[in-house]
């Protein structure tokens, strides 16, 4: 999933280390630099399966696992 600040600029590419790190990761869309490497709820995420995609809604990133939905604040 990709988010931007205004629909065009400052792209962040989001992904989840499913079935391994179970961490939400955010990468700069231009450089590939890690901008977000997990933390907060990511420390406790479990049972996230491959092919799961995070979604963005109302200033948050949501990740679903087998047993829970995790929310991350992007502001």
PDB file of N, CA, C, O and CB in Angstrom:
ATOM      1  N   UNK A   1       0.848  -1.140   0.000  1.00  0.00           N
ATOM      2  CA  UNK A   1       0.000   0.000   0.000  1.00  0.00           C
ATOM      3  C   UNK A   1       0.911   1.224   0.000  1.00  0.00           C
ATOM      4  O   UNK A   1       2.013   1.188   0.547  1.00  0.00           O
ATOM      5  CB  UNK A   1      -0.974  -0.014   1.210  1.00  0.00           C
ATOM      6  N   UNK A   2       0.441   2.306  -0.618  1.00  0.00           N
ATOM      7  CA  UNK A   2       1.207   3.547  -0.675  1.00  0.00           C
ATOM      8  C   UNK A   2       0.349   4.689  -0.145  1.00  0.00           C
ATOM      9  O   UNK A   2      -0.830   4.799  -0.481  1.00  0.00           O
ATOM     10  CB  UNK A   2       1.684   3.843  -2.124  1.00  0.00           C
ATOM     11  N   UNK A   3       0.952   5.540   0.688  1.00  0.00           N
ATOM     12  CA  UNK A   3       0.288   6.757   1.140  1.00  0.00           C
ATOM     13  C   UNK A   3       1.123   7.954   0.699  1.00  0.00           C
ATOM     14  O   UNK A   3       2.326   7.834   0.471  1.00  0.00           O
ATOM     15  CB  UNK A   3       0.088   6.751   2.690  1.00  0.00           C
ATOM     16  N   UNK A   4       0.472   9.113   0.581  1.00  0.00           N
ATOM     17  CA  UNK A   4       1.161  10.366   0.273  1.00  0.00           C
ATOM     18  C   UNK A   4       0.590  11.451   1.169  1.00  0.00           C
ATOM     19  O   UNK A   4      -0.470  11.283   1.771  1.00  0.00           O
ATOM     20  CB  UNK A   4       1.013  10.748  -1.238  1.00  0.00           C
ATOM     21  N   UNK A   5       1.304  12.565   1.250  1.00  0.00           N
ATOM     22  CA  UNK A   5       0.833  13.659   2.089  1.00  0.00           C
ATOM     23  C   UNK A   5      -0.275  14.453   1.415  1.00  0.00           C
ATOM     24  O   UNK A   5      -1.133  15.022   2.090  1.00  0.00           O
ATOM     25  CB  UNK A   5       1.982  14.577   2.443  1.00  0.00           C
ATOM     26  N   UNK A   6      -0.260  14.495   0.055  1.00  0.00           N
ATOM     27  CA  UNK A   6      -1.244  15.311  -0.651  1.00  0.00           C
ATOM     28  C   UNK A   6      -1.809  14.631  -1.902  1.00  0.00           C
ATOM     29  O   UNK A   6      -2.422  15.292  -2.740  1.00  0.00           O
ATOM     30  CB  UNK A   6      -0.623  16.628  -1.035  1.00  0.00           C
ATOM     31  N   UNK A   7      -1.613  13.351  -2.029  1.00  0.00           N
ATOM     32  CA  UNK A   7      -2.066  12.633  -3.215  1.00  0.00           C
ATOM     33  C   UNK A   7      -0.998  12.509  -4.288  1.00  0.00           C
ATOM     34  O   UNK A   7      -1.179  11.790  -5.270  1.00  0.00           O
ATOM     35  CB  UNK A   7      -3.266  13.313  -3.789  1.00  0.00           C
ATOM     36  N   UNK A   8       0.140  13.223  -4.100  1.00  0.00           N
ATOM     37  CA  UNK A   8       1.209  13.182  -5.093  1.00  0.00           C
ATOM     38  C   UNK A   8       2.600  13.124  -4.481  1.00  0.00           C
ATOM     39  O   UNK A   8       3.479  12.452  -5.020  1.00  0.00           O
ATOM     40  CB  UNK A   8       1.111  14.375  -5.986  1.00  0.00           C
ATOM     41  N   UNK A   9       2.816  13.810  -3.376  1.00  0.00           N
ATOM     42  CA  UNK A   9       4.167  13.993  -2.842  1.00  0.00           C
ATOM     43  C   UNK A   9       4.429  13.140  -1.611  1.00  0.00           C
ATOM     44  O   UNK A   9       3.510  12.687  -0.928  1.00  0.00           O
ATOM     45  CB  UNK A   9       4.396  15.446  -2.504  1.00  0.00           C
ATOM     46  N   UNK A  10       5.711  12.937  -1.354  1.00  0.00           N
ATOM     47  CA  UNK A  10       6.178  12.252  -0.157  1.00  0.00           C
ATOM     48  C   UNK A  10       5.552  10.861   0.007  1.00  0.00           C
ATOM     49  O   UNK A  10       4.960  10.555   1.042  1.00  0.00           O
ATOM     50  CB  UNK A  10       5.877  13.096   1.063  1.00  0.00           C
ATOM     51  N   UNK A  11       5.690  10.041  -1.010  1.00  0.00           N
ATOM     52  CA  UNK A  11       5.111   8.693  -0.989  1.00  0.00           C
ATOM     53  C   UNK A  11       5.815   7.811   0.039  1.00  0.00           C
ATOM     54  O   UNK A  11       7.040   7.818   0.162  1.00  0.00           O
ATOM     55  CB  UNK A  11       5.197   8.049  -2.383  1.00  0.00           C
ATOM     56  N   UNK A  12       5.004   7.056   0.768  1.00  0.00           N
ATOM     57  CA  UNK A  12       5.510   6.046   1.698  1.00  0.00           C
ATOM     58  C   UNK A  12       4.900   4.709   1.282  1.00  0.00           C
ATOM     59  O   UNK A  12       3.683   4.586   1.145  1.00  0.00           O
ATOM     60  CB  UNK A  12       5.158   6.403   3.206  1.00  0.00           C
ATOM     61  N   UNK A  13       5.757   3.717   1.083  1.00  0.00           N
ATOM     62  CA  UNK A  13       5.314   2.379   0.709  1.00  0.00           C
ATOM     63  C   UNK A  13       5.263   1.548   1.985  1.00  0.00           C
ATOM     64  O   UNK A  13       6.257   1.441   2.702  1.00  0.00           O
ATOM     65  CB  UNK A  13       6.266   1.728  -0.367  1.00  0.00           C
ATOM     66  N   UNK A  14       4.094   0.958   2.267  1.00  0.00           N
ATOM     67  CA  UNK A  14       3.874   0.198   3.499  1.00  0.00           C
ATOM     68  C   UNK A  14       3.776  -1.290   3.189  1.00  0.00           C
ATOM     69  O   UNK A  14       3.217  -1.685   2.166  1.00  0.00           O
ATOM     70  CB  UNK A  14       2.597   0.680   4.217  1.00  0.00           C
ATOM     71  N   UNK A  15       4.320  -2.105   4.074  1.00  0.00           N
ATOM     72  CA  UNK A  15       4.211  -3.553   3.954  1.00  0.00           C
ATOM     73  C   UNK A  15       4.332  -4.197   5.319  1.00  0.00           C
ATOM     74  O   UNK A  15       4.735  -3.555   6.288  1.00  0.00           O
ATOM     75  CB  UNK A  15       5.280  -4.104   3.005  1.00  0.00           C
ATOM     76  N   UNK A  16       3.978  -5.475   5.389  1.00  0.00           N
ATOM     77  CA  UNK A  16       4.020  -6.200   6.652  1.00  0.00           C
ATOM     78  C   UNK A  16       4.927  -7.412   6.500  1.00  0.00           C
ATOM     79  O   UNK A  16       4.824  -8.151   5.520  1.00  0.00           O
ATOM     80  CB  UNK A  16       2.596  -6.627   7.099  1.00  0.00           C
ATOM     81  N   UNK A  17       5.808  -7.616   7.459  1.00  0.00           N
ATOM     82  CA  UNK A  17       6.667  -8.799   7.486  1.00  0.00           C
ATOM     83  C   UNK A  17       5.861  -9.981   7.974  1.00  0.00           C
ATOM     84  O   UNK A  17       6.061 -10.457   9.092  1.00  0.00           O
ATOM     85  CB  UNK A  17       7.909  -8.575   8.384  1.00  0.00           C
ATOM     86  N   UNK A  18       4.961 -10.453   7.151  1.00  0.00           N
ATOM     87  CA  UNK A  18       4.043 -11.519   7.539  1.00  0.00           C
ATOM     88  C   UNK A  18       4.771 -12.846   7.702  1.00  0.00           C
ATOM     89  O   UNK A  18       5.682 -13.171   6.941  1.00  0.00           O
ATOM     90  CB  UNK A  18       2.929 -11.660   6.510  1.00  0.00           C
ATOM     91  N   UNK A  19       4.356 -13.597   8.701  1.00  0.00           N
ATOM     92  CA  UNK A  19       4.883 -14.917   9.016  1.00  0.00           C
ATOM     93  C   UNK A  19       6.378 -14.886   9.316  1.00  0.00           C
ATOM     94  O   UNK A  19       7.048 -15.918   9.272  1.00  0.00           O
ATOM     95  CB  UNK A  19       4.611 -15.866   7.873  1.00  0.00           C
ATOM     96  N   UNK A  20       6.892 -13.707   9.620  1.00  0.00           N
ATOM     97  CA  UNK A  20       8.306 -13.603  10.027  1.00  0.00           C
ATOM     98  C   UNK A  20       8.403 -12.571  11.142  1.00  0.00           C
ATOM     99  O   UNK A  20       8.244 -12.913  12.314  1.00  0.00           O
ATOM    100  CB  UNK A  20       9.235 -13.207   8.812  1.00  0.00           C
ATOM    101  N   UNK A  21       8.659 -11.332  10.799  1.00  0.00           N
ATOM    102  CA  UNK A  21       8.822 -10.302  11.833  1.00  0.00           C
ATOM    103  C   UNK A  21       7.490  -9.808  12.381  1.00  0.00           C
ATOM    104  O   UNK A  21       7.438  -9.276  13.490  1.00  0.00           O
ATOM    105  CB  UNK A  21       9.604  -9.130  11.277  1.00  0.00           C
ATOM    106  N   UNK A  22       6.399  -9.979  11.609  1.00  0.00           N
ATOM    107  CA  UNK A  22       5.083  -9.462  12.008  1.00  0.00           C
ATOM    108  C   UNK A  22       5.141  -7.975  12.335  1.00  0.00           C
ATOM    109  O   UNK A  22       4.454  -7.511  13.245  1.00  0.00           O
ATOM    110  CB  UNK A  22       4.551 -10.236  13.216  1.00  0.00           C
ATOM    111  N   UNK A  23       5.961  -7.223  11.595  1.00  0.00           N
ATOM    112  CA  UNK A  23       6.105  -5.790  11.837  1.00  0.00           C
ATOM    113  C   UNK A  23       5.606  -5.005  10.629  1.00  0.00           C
ATOM    114  O   UNK A  23       5.817  -5.404   9.484  1.00  0.00           O
ATOM    115  CB  UNK A  23       7.577  -5.431  12.145  1.00  0.00           C
ATOM    116  N   UNK A  24       4.950  -3.897  10.896  1.00  0.00           N
ATOM    117  CA  UNK A  24       4.584  -2.956   9.856  1.00  0.00           C
ATOM    118  C   UNK A  24       5.838  -2.164   9.495  1.00  0.00           C
ATOM    119  O   UNK A  24       6.530  -1.652  10.375  1.00  0.00           O
ATOM    120  CB  UNK A  24       3.416  -2.012  10.317  1.00  0.00           C
ATOM    121  N   UNK A  25       6.127  -2.065   8.199  1.00  0.00           N
ATOM    122  CA  UNK A  25       7.304  -1.331   7.740  1.00  0.00           C
ATOM    123  C   UNK A  25       6.860  -0.242   6.776  1.00  0.00           C
ATOM    124  O   UNK A  25       5.967  -0.455   5.956  1.00  0.00           O
ATOM    125  CB  UNK A  25       8.333  -2.282   7.064  1.00  0.00           C
ATOM    126  N   UNK A  26       7.493   0.936   6.876  1.00  0.00           N
ATOM    127  CA  UNK A  26       7.224   2.038   5.956  1.00  0.00           C
ATOM    128  C   UNK A  26       8.522   2.477   5.301  1.00  0.00           C
ATOM    129  O   UNK A  26       9.515   2.708   5.990  1.00  0.00           O
ATOM    130  CB  UNK A  26       6.555   3.226   6.689  1.00  0.00           C
ATOM    131  N   UNK A  27       8.527   2.595   3.963  1.00  0.00           N
ATOM    132  CA  UNK A  27       9.722   2.946   3.202  1.00  0.00           C
ATOM    133  C   UNK A  27       9.471   4.197   2.370  1.00  0.00           C
ATOM    134  O   UNK A  27       8.392   4.372   1.805  1.00  0.00           O
ATOM    135  CB  UNK A  27      10.153   1.778   2.297  1.00  0.00           C
ATOM    136  N   UNK A  28      10.480   5.068   2.300  1.00  0.00           N
ATOM    137  CA  UNK A  28      10.401   6.252   1.459  1.00  0.00           C
ATOM    138  C   UNK A  28      10.226   5.793   0.013  1.00  0.00           C
ATOM    139  O   UNK A  28      11.010   4.982  -0.479  1.00  0.00           O
ATOM    140  CB  UNK A  28      11.673   7.152   1.620  1.00  0.00           C
ATOM    141  N   UNK A  29       9.202   6.307  -0.671  1.00  0.00           N
ATOM    142  CA  UNK A  29       8.909   5.889  -2.037  1.00  0.00           C
ATOM    143  C   UNK A  29       9.959   6.291  -3.047  1.00  0.00           C
ATOM    144  O   UNK A  29      10.032   5.695  -4.121  1.00  0.00           O
ATOM    145  CB  UNK A  29       7.608   6.442  -2.454  1.00  0.00           C
ATOM    146  N   UNK A  30      10.780   7.290  -2.737  1.00  0.00           N
ATOM    147  CA  UNK A  30      11.820   7.737  -3.661  1.00  0.00           C
ATOM    148  C   UNK A  30      13.165   7.077  -3.406  1.00  0.00           C
ATOM    149  O   UNK A  30      13.886   6.757  -4.351  1.00  0.00           O
ATOM    150  CB  UNK A  30      11.972   9.226  -3.572  1.00  0.00           C
ATOM    151  N   UNK A  31      13.509   6.870  -2.146  1.00  0.00           N
ATOM    152  CA  UNK A  31      14.849   6.377  -1.812  1.00  0.00           C
ATOM    153  C   UNK A  31      14.881   4.942  -1.295  1.00  0.00           C
ATOM    154  O   UNK A  31      15.927   4.295  -1.336  1.00  0.00           O
ATOM    155  CB  UNK A  31      15.463   7.271  -0.791  1.00  0.00           C
ATOM    156  N   UNK A  32      13.749   4.440  -0.808  1.00  0.00           N
ATOM    157  CA  UNK A  32      13.719   3.101  -0.210  1.00  0.00           C
ATOM    158  C   UNK A  32      14.171   3.078   1.236  1.00  0.00           C
ATOM    159  O   UNK A  32      14.192   2.021   1.866  1.00  0.00           O
ATOM    160  CB  UNK A  32      14.578   2.171  -1.005  1.00  0.00           C
ATOM    161  N   UNK A  33      14.534   4.240   1.767  1.00  0.00           N
ATOM    162  CA  UNK A  33      14.977   4.334   3.167  1.00  0.00           C
ATOM    163  C   UNK A  33      13.840   3.952   4.110  1.00  0.00           C
ATOM    164  O   UNK A  33      12.686   4.314   3.878  1.00  0.00           O
ATOM    165  CB  UNK A  33      15.479   5.765   3.488  1.00  0.00           C
ATOM    166  N   UNK A  34      14.168   3.221   5.174  1.00  0.00           N
ATOM    167  CA  UNK A  34      13.166   2.835   6.168  1.00  0.00           C
ATOM    168  C   UNK A  34      12.750   4.079   6.948  1.00  0.00           C
ATOM    169  O   UNK A  34      13.585   4.757   7.547  1.00  0.00           O
ATOM    170  CB  UNK A  34      13.717   1.730   7.131  1.00  0.00           C
ATOM    171  N   UNK A  35      11.447   4.371   6.934  1.00  0.00           N
ATOM    172  CA  UNK A  35      10.897   5.493   7.681  1.00  0.00           C
ATOM    173  C   UNK A  35      10.192   5.034   8.953  1.00  0.00           C
ATOM    174  O   UNK A  35      10.133   5.759   9.946  1.00  0.00           O
ATOM    175  CB  UNK A  35       9.934   6.277   6.810  1.00  0.00           C
ATOM    176  N   UNK A  36       9.659   3.813   8.902  1.00  0.00           N
ATOM    177  CA  UNK A  36       8.978   3.237  10.060  1.00  0.00           C
ATOM    178  C   UNK A  36       9.319   1.762  10.098  1.00  0.00           C
ATOM    179  O   UNK A  36       9.068   1.039   9.134  1.00  0.00           O
ATOM    180  CB  UNK A  36       7.424   3.461   9.997  1.00  0.00           C
ATOM    181  N   UNK A  37       9.887   1.310  11.200  1.00  0.00           N
ATOM    182  CA  UNK A  37      10.332  -0.070  11.300  1.00  0.00           C
ATOM    183  C   UNK A  37       9.604  -0.869  12.348  1.00  0.00           C
ATOM    184  O   UNK A  37      10.186  -1.763  12.962  1.00  0.00           O
ATOM    185  CB  UNK A  37      11.775  -0.107  11.582  1.00  0.00           C
ATOM    186  N   UNK A  38       8.344  -0.563  12.563  1.00  0.00           N
ATOM    187  CA  UNK A  38       7.588  -1.249  13.600  1.00  0.00           C
ATOM    188  C   UNK A  38       7.666  -0.469  14.889  1.00  0.00           C
ATOM    189  O   UNK A  38       8.280   0.596  14.946  1.00  0.00           O
ATOM    190  CB  UNK A  38       8.102  -2.676  13.805  1.00  0.00           C
ATOM    191  N   UNK A  39       7.060  -0.985  15.897  1.00  0.00           N
ATOM    192  CA  UNK A  39       7.037  -0.307  17.187  1.00  0.00           C
ATOM    193  C   UNK A  39       5.621  -0.217  17.699  1.00  0.00           C
ATOM    194  O   UNK A  39       4.671  -0.429  16.947  1.00  0.00           O
ATOM    195  CB  UNK A  39       7.654   1.086  17.085  1.00  0.00           C
ATOM    196  N   UNK A  40       5.473   0.091  18.950  1.00  0.00           N
ATOM    197  CA  UNK A  40       4.124   0.164  19.533  1.00  0.00           C
ATOM    198  C   UNK A  40       3.424  -1.164  19.412  1.00  0.00           C
ATOM    199  O   UNK A  40       3.932  -2.184  19.875  1.00  0.00           O
ATOM    200  CB  UNK A  40       3.291   1.256  18.857  1.00  0.00           C
ATOM    201  N   UNK A  41       2.263  -1.161  18.793  1.00  0.00           N
ATOM    202  CA  UNK A  41       1.485  -2.389  18.637  1.00  0.00           C
ATOM    203  C   UNK A  41       2.235  -3.436  17.823  1.00  0.00           C
ATOM    204  O   UNK A  41       1.977  -4.631  17.962  1.00  0.00           O
ATOM    205  CB  UNK A  41       0.152  -2.085  17.977  1.00  0.00           C
ATOM    206  N   UNK A  42       3.166  -2.992  16.972  1.00  0.00           N
ATOM    207  CA  UNK A  42       3.918  -3.947  16.145  1.00  0.00           C
ATOM    208  C   UNK A  42       4.716  -4.912  16.986  1.00  0.00           C
ATOM    209  O   UNK A  42       4.983  -6.033  16.554  1.00  0.00           O
ATOM    210  CB  UNK A  42       4.848  -3.214  15.200  1.00  0.00           C
ATOM    211  N   UNK A  43       5.099  -4.503  18.172  1.00  0.00           N
ATOM    212  CA  UNK A  43       5.861  -5.385  19.045  1.00  0.00           C
ATOM    213  C   UNK A  43       5.034  -6.595  19.465  1.00  0.00           C
ATOM    214  O   UNK A  43       5.591  -7.637  19.811  1.00  0.00           O
ATOM    215  CB  UNK A  43       6.342  -4.626  20.275  1.00  0.00           C
ATOM    216  N   UNK A  44       3.721  -6.465  19.437  1.00  0.00           N
ATOM    217  CA  UNK A  44       2.842  -7.524  19.912  1.00  0.00           C
ATOM    218  C   UNK A  44       2.005  -8.166  18.815  1.00  0.00           C
ATOM    219  O   UNK A  44       1.175  -9.027  19.109  1.00  0.00           O
ATOM    220  CB  UNK A  44       1.941  -6.985  20.963  1.00  0.00           C
ATOM    221  N   UNK A  45       2.200  -7.771  17.553  1.00  0.00           N
ATOM    222  CA  UNK A  45       1.410  -8.379  16.479  1.00  0.00           C
ATOM    223  C   UNK A  45       1.827  -9.829  16.309  1.00  0.00           C
ATOM    224  O   UNK A  45       3.005 -10.167  16.420  1.00  0.00           O
ATOM    225  CB  UNK A  45       1.585  -7.602  15.146  1.00  0.00           C
ATOM    226  N   UNK A  46       0.863 -10.668  16.044  1.00  0.00           N
ATOM    227  CA  UNK A  46       1.165 -12.071  15.778  1.00  0.00           C
ATOM    228  C   UNK A  46       0.145 -12.629  14.801  1.00  0.00           C
ATOM    229  O   UNK A  46      -0.938 -12.071  14.625  1.00  0.00           O
ATOM    230  CB  UNK A  46       1.174 -12.896  17.087  1.00  0.00           C
ATOM    231  N   UNK A  47       0.505 -13.733  14.171  1.00  0.00           N
ATOM    232  CA  UNK A  47      -0.370 -14.430  13.226  1.00  0.00           C
ATOM    233  C   UNK A  47      -0.792 -13.577  12.042  1.00  0.00           C
ATOM    234  O   UNK A  47      -1.911 -13.715  11.547  1.00  0.00           O
ATOM    235  CB  UNK A  47      -1.590 -14.917  13.936  1.00  0.00           C
ATOM    236  N   UNK A  48       0.101 -12.685  11.577  1.00  0.00           N
ATOM    237  CA  UNK A  48      -0.156 -11.946  10.345  1.00  0.00           C
ATOM    238  C   UNK A  48       0.256 -12.856   9.198  1.00  0.00           C
ATOM    239  O   UNK A  48       1.368 -13.383   9.192  1.00  0.00           O
ATOM    240  CB  UNK A  48       0.621 -10.567  10.307  1.00  0.00           C
ATOM    241  N   UNK A  49      -0.626 -13.044   8.232  1.00  0.00           N
ATOM    242  CA  UNK A  49      -0.385 -13.998   7.143  1.00  0.00           C
ATOM    243  C   UNK A  49       0.110 -13.302   5.882  1.00  0.00           C
ATOM    244  O   UNK A  49      -0.155 -12.120   5.661  1.00  0.00           O
ATOM    245  CB  UNK A  49      -1.659 -14.779   6.833  1.00  0.00           C
ATOM    246  N   UNK A  50       0.834 -14.059   5.060  1.00  0.00           N
ATOM    247  CA  UNK A  50       1.321 -13.502   3.791  1.00  0.00           C
ATOM    248  C   UNK A  50       0.128 -13.081   2.931  1.00  0.00           C
ATOM    249  O   UNK A  50      -0.980 -13.597   3.074  1.00  0.00           O
ATOM    250  CB  UNK A  50       2.209 -14.539   3.028  1.00  0.00           C
ATOM    251  N   UNK A  51       0.380 -12.163   2.070  1.00  0.00           N
ATOM    252  CA  UNK A  51      -0.602 -11.546   1.176  1.00  0.00           C
ATOM    253  C   UNK A  51      -1.568 -10.618   1.895  1.00  0.00           C
ATOM    254  O   UNK A  51      -2.492 -10.091   1.276  1.00  0.00           O
ATOM    255  CB  UNK A  51      -1.379 -12.612   0.462  1.00  0.00           C
ATOM    256  N   UNK A  52      -1.368 -10.407   3.202  1.00  0.00           N
ATOM    257  CA  UNK A  52      -2.162  -9.410   3.918  1.00  0.00           C
ATOM    258  C   UNK A  52      -1.636  -8.036   3.535  1.00  0.00           C
ATOM    259  O   UNK A  52      -0.427  -7.822   3.445  1.00  0.00           O
ATOM    260  CB  UNK A  52      -2.102  -9.630   5.474  1.00  0.00           C
ATOM    261  N   UNK A  53      -2.546  -7.122   3.313  1.00  0.00           N
ATOM    262  CA  UNK A  53      -2.136  -5.768   2.952  1.00  0.00           C
ATOM    263  C   UNK A  53      -2.681  -4.795   3.975  1.00  0.00           C
ATOM    264  O   UNK A  53      -3.858  -4.870   4.329  1.00  0.00           O
ATOM    265  CB  UNK A  53      -2.620  -5.396   1.530  1.00  0.00           C
ATOM    266  N   UNK A  54      -1.847  -3.878   4.460  1.00  0.00           N
ATOM    267  CA  UNK A  54      -2.365  -2.854   5.364  1.00  0.00           C
ATOM    268  C   UNK A  54      -3.307  -1.934   4.598  1.00  0.00           C
ATOM    269  O   UNK A  54      -3.232  -1.838   3.373  1.00  0.00           O
ATOM    270  CB  UNK A  54      -1.208  -2.043   6.009  1.00  0.00           C
ATOM    271  N   UNK A  55      -4.190  -1.260   5.321  1.00  0.00           N
ATOM    272  CA  UNK A  55      -5.061  -0.254   4.711  1.00  0.00           C
ATOM    273  C   UNK A  55      -4.923   1.042   5.492  1.00  0.00           C
ATOM    274  O   UNK A  55      -4.574   1.031   6.672  1.00  0.00           O
ATOM    275  CB  UNK A  55      -6.549  -0.731   4.682  1.00  0.00           C
ATOM    276  N   UNK A  56      -5.196   2.153   4.830  1.00  0.00           N
ATOM    277  CA  UNK A  56      -5.139   3.471   5.466  1.00  0.00           C
ATOM    278  C   UNK A  56      -6.550   4.044   5.541  1.00  0.00           C
ATOM    279  O   UNK A  56      -7.295   4.010   4.561  1.00  0.00           O
ATOM    280  CB  UNK A  56      -4.188   4.435   4.685  1.00  0.00           C
ATOM    281  N   UNK A  57      -6.910   4.568   6.705  1.00  0.00           N
ATOM    282  CA  UNK A  57      -8.211   5.210   6.886  1.00  0.00           C
ATOM    283  C   UNK A  57      -8.137   6.189   8.045  1.00  0.00           C
ATOM    284  O   UNK A  57      -7.680   5.842   9.134  1.00  0.00           O
ATOM    285  CB  UNK A  57      -9.320   4.159   7.133  1.00  0.00           C
ATOM    286  N   UNK A  58      -8.589   7.414   7.807  1.00  0.00           N
ATOM    287  CA  UNK A  58      -8.693   8.440   8.844  1.00  0.00           C
ATOM    288  C   UNK A  58      -7.405   8.626   9.647  1.00  0.00           C
ATOM    289  O   UNK A  58      -7.434   8.694  10.875  1.00  0.00           O
ATOM    290  CB  UNK A  58      -9.817   8.096   9.780  1.00  0.00           C
ATOM    291  N   UNK A  59      -6.275   8.707   8.939  1.00  0.00           N
ATOM    292  CA  UNK A  59      -5.004   8.981   9.600  1.00  0.00           C
ATOM    293  C   UNK A  59      -4.369   7.807  10.319  1.00  0.00           C
ATOM    294  O   UNK A  59      -3.449   7.991  11.115  1.00  0.00           O
ATOM    295  CB  UNK A  59      -5.193  10.060  10.558  1.00  0.00           C
ATOM    296  N   UNK A  60      -4.848   6.608  10.048  1.00  0.00           N
ATOM    297  CA  UNK A  60      -4.277   5.411  10.672  1.00  0.00           C
ATOM    298  C   UNK A  60      -3.980   4.357   9.625  1.00  0.00           C
ATOM    299  O   UNK A  60      -4.558   4.357   8.539  1.00  0.00           O
ATOM    300  CB  UNK A  60      -5.228   4.845  11.737  1.00  0.00           C
ATOM    301  N   UNK A  61      -3.069   3.459   9.969  1.00  0.00           N
ATOM    302  CA  UNK A  61      -2.775   2.280   9.160  1.00  0.00           C
ATOM    303  C   UNK A  61      -3.299   1.086   9.949  1.00  0.00           C
ATOM    304  O   UNK A  61      -2.999   0.938  11.134  1.00  0.00           O
ATOM    305  CB  UNK A  61      -1.219   2.144   8.839  1.00  0.00           C
ATOM    306  N   UNK A  62      -4.082   0.236   9.291  1.00  0.00           N
ATOM    307  CA  UNK A  62      -4.651  -0.946   9.935  1.00  0.00           C
ATOM    308  C   UNK A  62      -4.059  -2.209   9.324  1.00  0.00           C
ATOM    309  O   UNK A  62      -3.899  -2.319   8.109  1.00  0.00           O
ATOM    310  CB  UNK A  62      -6.191  -0.954   9.803  1.00  0.00           C
ATOM    311  N   UNK A  63      -3.735  -3.166  10.204  1.00  0.00           N
ATOM    312  CA  UNK A  63      -3.201  -4.466   9.789  1.00  0.00           C
ATOM    313  C   UNK A  63      -4.036  -5.537  10.472  1.00  0.00           C
ATOM    314  O   UNK A  63      -4.239  -5.495  11.686  1.00  0.00           O
ATOM    315  CB  UNK A  63      -1.670  -4.615  10.151  1.00  0.00           C
ATOM    316  N   UNK A  64      -4.520  -6.498   9.690  1.00  0.00           N
ATOM    317  CA  UNK A  64      -5.325  -7.589  10.245  1.00  0.00           C
ATOM    318  C   UNK A  64      -4.493  -8.856  10.370  1.00  0.00           C
ATOM    319  O   UNK A  64      -3.669  -9.162   9.508  1.00  0.00           O
ATOM    320  CB  UNK A  64      -6.563  -7.850   9.369  1.00  0.00           C
ATOM    321  N   UNK A  65      -4.718  -9.584  11.449  1.00  0.00           N
ATOM    322  CA  UNK A  65      -4.088 -10.893  11.639  1.00  0.00           C
ATOM    323  C   UNK A  65      -5.192 -11.919  11.803  1.00  0.00           C
ATOM    324  O   UNK A  65      -6.369 -11.607  11.620  1.00  0.00           O
ATOM    325  CB  UNK A  65      -3.122 -10.899  12.877  1.00  0.00           C
ATOM    326  N   UNK A  66      -4.817 -13.136  12.146  1.00  0.00           N
ATOM    327  CA  UNK A  66      -5.822 -14.181  12.374  1.00  0.00           C
ATOM    328  C   UNK A  66      -6.735 -13.857  13.551  1.00  0.00           C
ATOM    329  O   UNK A  66      -7.894 -14.273  13.569  1.00  0.00           O
ATOM    330  CB  UNK A  66      -5.139 -15.519  12.613  1.00  0.00           C
ATOM    331  N   UNK A  67      -6.222 -13.117  14.537  1.00  0.00           N
ATOM    332  CA  UNK A  67      -6.963 -12.941  15.779  1.00  0.00           C
ATOM    333  C   UNK A  67      -7.253 -11.498  16.170  1.00  0.00           C
ATOM    334  O   UNK A  67      -7.968 -11.259  17.143  1.00  0.00           O
ATOM    335  CB  UNK A  67      -6.224 -13.580  16.866  1.00  0.00           C
ATOM    336  N   UNK A  68      -6.705 -10.516  15.419  1.00  0.00           N
ATOM    337  CA  UNK A  68      -6.895  -9.127  15.821  1.00  0.00           C
ATOM    338  C   UNK A  68      -6.675  -8.179  14.656  1.00  0.00           C
ATOM    339  O   UNK A  68      -6.134  -8.561  13.618  1.00  0.00           O
ATOM    340  CB  UNK A  68      -5.955  -8.772  16.963  1.00  0.00           C
ATOM    341  N   UNK A  69      -7.104  -6.933  14.843  1.00  0.00           N
ATOM    342  CA  UNK A  69      -6.802  -5.851  13.908  1.00  0.00           C
ATOM    343  C   UNK A  69      -5.985  -4.830  14.695  1.00  0.00           C
ATOM    344  O   UNK A  69      -6.382  -4.413  15.783  1.00  0.00           O
ATOM    345  CB  UNK A  69      -8.124  -5.205  13.286  1.00  0.00           C
ATOM    346  N   UNK A  70      -4.843  -4.432  14.138  1.00  0.00           N
ATOM    347  CA  UNK A  70      -3.933  -3.494  14.805  1.00  0.00           C
ATOM    348  C   UNK A  70      -4.006  -2.154  14.103  1.00  0.00           C
ATOM    349  O   UNK A  70      -4.073  -2.101  12.875  1.00  0.00           O
ATOM    350  CB  UNK A  70      -2.473  -4.030  14.814  1.00  0.00           C
ATOM    351  N   UNK A  71      -3.992  -1.072  14.862  1.00  0.00           N
ATOM    352  CA  UNK A  71      -4.057   0.277  14.312  1.00  0.00           C
ATOM    353  C   UNK A  71      -2.802   1.055  14.675  1.00  0.00           C
ATOM    354  O   UNK A  71      -2.348   1.025  15.818  1.00  0.00           O
ATOM    355  CB  UNK A  71      -5.305   1.012  14.819  1.00  0.00           C
ATOM    356  N   UNK A  72      -2.248   1.750  13.692  1.00  0.00           N
ATOM    357  CA  UNK A  72      -1.056   2.581  13.873  1.00  0.00           C
ATOM    358  C   UNK A  72      -1.414   3.998  13.485  1.00  0.00           C
ATOM    359  O   UNK A  72      -2.033   4.214  12.443  1.00  0.00           O
ATOM    360  CB  UNK A  72       0.152   2.055  13.026  1.00  0.00           C
ATOM    361  N   UNK A  73      -1.040   4.968  14.300  1.00  0.00           N
ATOM    362  CA  UNK A  73      -1.282   6.366  13.993  1.00  0.00           C
ATOM    363  C   UNK A  73      -0.177   6.881  13.093  1.00  0.00           C
ATOM    364  O   UNK A  73       1.003   6.653  13.356  1.00  0.00           O
ATOM    365  CB  UNK A  73      -1.376   7.206  15.279  1.00  0.00           C
ATOM    366  N   UNK A  74      -0.556   7.575  12.032  1.00  0.00           N
ATOM    367  CA  UNK A  74       0.437   8.070  11.074  1.00  0.00           C
ATOM    368  C   UNK A  74       0.728   9.554  11.257  1.00  0.00           C
ATOM    369  O   UNK A  74       1.547  10.105  10.522  1.00  0.00           O
ATOM    370  CB  UNK A  74      -0.038   7.818   9.656  1.00  0.00           C
ATOM    371  N   UNK A  75       0.106  10.195  12.181  1.00  0.00           N
ATOM    372  CA  UNK A  75       0.317  11.640  12.378  1.00  0.00           C
ATOM    373  C   UNK A  75       1.394  11.903  13.371  1.00  0.00           C
ATOM    374  O   UNK A  75       1.701  13.060  13.656  1.00  0.00           O
ATOM    375  CB  UNK A  75      -0.950  12.317  12.826  1.00  0.00           C
TER     376      UNK A  75
END
